[in-house]
């Protein structure tokens, strides 16, 4: 009897938790600007000028070369 009540109450609690899932829609704080337009934080590279698409592409190219193990092992 006690086990049955525990199982029923746990099922009820799990059911409530499953129904309380938060929305996964985009929040209003996220912007729809292009990536090269810039970020408003301190994690941007020194050699990159926000808003300059050419410098953005150059930075991506440099990053890809750094991560390539074949070019690093030479």
Secondary structure by P-SEA (a helix, b strand, c coil): caaaaaaaaaaaaaaaaaaaccccccccccccccccccccccccccccccccaaaaaaaaaaaaaaaccccccc
